[in-house]
Amino acid sequence: MIHQNTKKLDNNQRILEFAKKTLELEGQSVLQLINYLDRSFSDAVELIYNSKGRVIVTGVGKSAIIANKIVATLNSTGTPAIFMHAADAIHGDLGLVQKDDIVLCISKSGDTPEIKVLIPFIKNSDNHLIGMTGNPKSFLGMQSDFVLRTSVEKEACPNDLAPTTSTTAQLAMGDAVAVSLLQLRSFSSSDFAKYHPGGALGKKLYLRVNDLSSQNEVPTVNPHTKLKDIILEMTDKRLGLTAVVEDSNLVGLITDGDLRRMLHNNPDLNQVKAMDIMSKSPKTIKGTEMAFAAKDIMEQFEISQLLVLNDNDKYCGVIHMHDLIREGLI
């Protein structure tokens, strides 16, 4: 048993060492890319920025997978892009490339057979070619209008074979291109939301309080409403609360908790009115505020709902923590 435990500890230590060495190698390789940023990089980014067409990103093998990710990043940050597998391109998909498109070709060696067949067709079509390669003197490097150099000293794979460090470098260089373009376009958070409307990230950027509160009932009583009618209003509207409004002005809030605290005081229930049990300074939020701001207020004050006000500071609804949970904002 002692021998087994010792062996397990030894394996754990070895695994952690393998992982640390991998991350160190890849981290160093990414930092090394800074030294490869030159006029060719800036000219390539400016070419894409000024282009009327799309960026066609191509590659084979693991580079093709990286190309897919770069396409996704470009599209989500305002630069139209399409993935084209290099092997498929020379078997019919080359028709994807239109007149004003720019081709970004990714290859570690730059001498992959499919790439060497593809490049002459791109050049003959007068499309600009940007090469991302670890070997600027390769066929891809020499044929490209601009080169994004992604050379790495070695792969993290102990046999220096499996694409690991090299694909990490490609991915990082693709991000550098995308972020540079994003900055040139002054791409804002509201622009980002247009391309991400479905996920929680997009909802944080475009979903407003009104979008959620409008789906809820608007429980309302006046300061003189009797206890029975207060309970009926809260029950019918099913939000566990009601606003107290007088002359169209919000004057208070009654929650389930207020009712329970009131019962502990043993009052004459026939005489209890809304004004006797309401909280006089309820937390509110404007309907035009971002829904994510409601989350921050609720967490700050450890409450589960806010009363919503319109542009004239009049009570118009309720937003509940459950609304935020339902939309994936929490």
N, C-alpha and C positions, 0 to 999 in steps of 0.2 A: 504493500500500500504506500509506504514511504517513497519507494522507487517511482511509482506511478505519479505521485504528487510532484516529485522533483522533476520528472520528465515533462509534466504539464506546465510547470513554472518555466522550464527551459524553453518550451514551445511558445509560450506567451511572450517571453522576452525576445525570441527570435522574430516572431511575427511583428512586434512593435518596431524592432530594428529595421526589418524589411520596409515597413510602411514609412518610417522616418526617412530612410535613404531615398525612397521613391519621391517623396514630397520635396526633399532637399534638392535632388537632381532636377526635378521639373521646375521648382521655384527658381533655381539658378539659371535655367535655360530661358525662362520667361524674362528675367531681368536682363539677360544677355541681348535680348531683342532690341533693347533701347539703343545699343551700339550700332544696330543695323538700320535705324531710322534715318533716312537721308532724303535728298531732293526727289529721288524716285518715288518714295512713299508719298510725300506731299503732292507731287504732280499727279500721282495715281488717284489720290483722294479728290483733288480738284477736278480731274477729268470726270469722275463719277458725279461730283456735285453739279457740274455744268451740263451734264448729259441730258438729252431729251428722251433717252431710252431707258432700258432696264439693265440691271447687272445680272448676267447669266453666270452662275457659279458652277464649276464643273470639276470633276476629279474621279478617281477610281479607288476601290478598296476603302481603307480607313479614311483616306482623304475625302472620299465622297460623303462619308458620314459627317465629317467636319464641315464640308461644303453645305450640307443641309442645314446645319445649325447656324452657319453664317447667314444663309438666306433668311432664316427665321428672324434673326436679330436685325438684319437690314430692313426687312418688311415692317417689323414692329417699331422701327425708329424713323420711318419716313422715306426710306430708299427702296423703290420697287425692285424686287429681285426674284429670280427663278432658278431652281436647281435643274441641272442637266447632267446626267451620268455620261461620262466620257465614252464608255463602251457603247451605250445606246445612241449617242450622238452620231457615231460613224455607221450606225445601222438605221438611220432614218430620223432621229430626233434633232438633227442639226437644223431642221426647219424652225425650231424654237427661236433661233437667233435672228432677230430682225435688224433692219438697216441701222438704227441708232443705238443698238445695244452694245454694251461693253462686256467682254468675257473675262472673268476671273478664273484662272486655271490653277488648281492646287495639286502639287506633287512634291513629295519629299526629295526624290532623286532628280526629278525633272526629265527623266529619260524613259518613263514608262511607255511601253509600245503603243497603247491606246492614245496616249497624249501626243506622241510623235506623229501618229496618223492624223489626229484631229487638227493640230495646229495649222498645217498648210491650208486647210479649208477655211478656217477662221480668217487667216491672213488674206486669202484670195477674195473674201467677202468684204474686205476693207473695214472690218470691225476691229476696234482697239483691243489689244490683248494685255492683260495684267497677269504676270506669273507670280505665284506664291510658292517658293521652293527653297529647299535647303542648299541647293547648289546653283549659284548664279551663272556658272559656266556650262550648265547642262543645256540640252536642246531647248527646253522651255525657257530657261533664263536668257539664252542668246536670242530667241525669237520674240520675246515679249517686248512690248513698248515700254513697260515699267515693271520693275521687279520688287516684290516684297520678300526680303530675305528672312528665312526661318531656320537657319542652320542651328543644329544642336551638336554638342560634343559626343553624346552617346544616349542611347535609349535607357530607360529605367529598367527594362528587361535585362536580367543578368547575362543573357546571351547576346545582348545588343541587337535583337532581331524584331521583337514585337513592337509595333508603333505605339509608343507611350509618350515619351518626352517630346517627340517630333509633332505628334498630333496636338499635344497641349500647346506647343508653340504656335501651331497653325491657328488654333482656336483663339489664343490671346491676340495674335496679329489681326484676325478677323474682327475681334472686339475693338481693337485700336482703330481700324478703318471705320467701323460703324459709329463709334462714339465721336470720332473726328467729324464725320458727316452730320451727326446729330447736332454738334456744336455749331457747325457752319450754317445749318438750317434754323438755328435758334429754336429747336424742337422743344416745346414746353410740356408740362404735365398734362395740360388740357389736350394737346395734340396726341400725347401718348394714350390718353383715355379713349380717343376715337378709334384706336387700333386694338384696344383691349376692353371692349364693352362687356364681355361675358364673365370674366373671372373676378375674383375678389379684388385684385389689384386695380382693375378698371373701375369697379364700383366705388372704391375709395376716392377715385378722382372725379367721378361724374354724378354719383347718386346723392340726391339732396334729401333733406328731412321731409319735405313735402311729398316726395315720391313714396315714402313709407307711411307717413301719418295719414295721408289721404285714403289709405286702405282700412283705417280704423274708424270706429264710431267716435262721436264727440260727446262724451258724458258731461252733462251740465246741470247744476242746480243753482238756486239763489241763496243768499245768506239766511233766509227765513224758512227754507224748506225743512219739513219735519223729518225725523229719523227714518220712519217707514219709507218715505218717498226717496230719501237718500239711498237707502239699501236697494230699493227697487231699481233706481237709475244705475247704480253700480252693477247690479246683477244683469240687467237688460243689456248694458253696453259691454259687459264681460272684459273689462280692463283692470278691475280691482281698484278703481279710483273714480273720482269725479272732480271736475273743476267747479269752483264756486264763482259765479259771475253776477255782478250787480251793475245795472245801467251800461251793459256791454263791456264793462271793465273787469278784468280778472282780479279777484280779491283773495282767493285762497284755493286750497287743494285738500281733498279728503281721500285718504287711502284706507285699505283694509286695516293697516296698522293703527291708524287713528281711531277706527271703530273699536278695535280690541282694547286700546288704552282707555277709551271712554268707558267701556263696560267695567273695567277694574275700579273705576271711581264710584260705582253704584249710583248713577244718577236716576232721576225720574225720567224714564225713557219717553214718556208722553210729552215731555217738555223740551227735549233735546232738539236743537236746530243746527243747521249747517254752521252758522257763525260760532257755535259753542265748541266745535271740535275740529274746525279746519286749521290747517297750517297757513299762516298769513303771508309767507314769503316763499312760494313754490319756485323751484328751479324751472327756468324756461329756455327755449331756444327758438330762433327765427326759422321759419319754414324754408327760407332760401339758403340756410347754412348747409354745408356738406354733412351728410349723414354720419360720416366718420367722426366729425366734431362732437356729435351727440354722445358717441361712445366715450370720448375723453371726459366729458362732463359727468356722465353717469359713474364712471370709474373714480373720478376725483371725489365725488360726494357720496359714493357707495349707495346709489339709488338705482332703481330699475326702470324709471320712466321720466320723461320730461313733457311739460306742457308746451305746445307749439303756438307761436304767435305769428300773425301775418305782418305785412309791411307797416300797418298802422298800429302795431302792438296790441292787437285784439286776439283773444284766444280763438284758435281755429282747429285744434286737434291735439293728439297725443302720439308720441313716439315711445315705443317700449323696447327694452333690451331684447325681447324675443324677436322683434322686427329685424334687429341688427344680426342676431344669430341666424335667422332664416336666410338672410342675404349673404351670409358667409363673411361678414365684417368683423366677427368675433370668433 
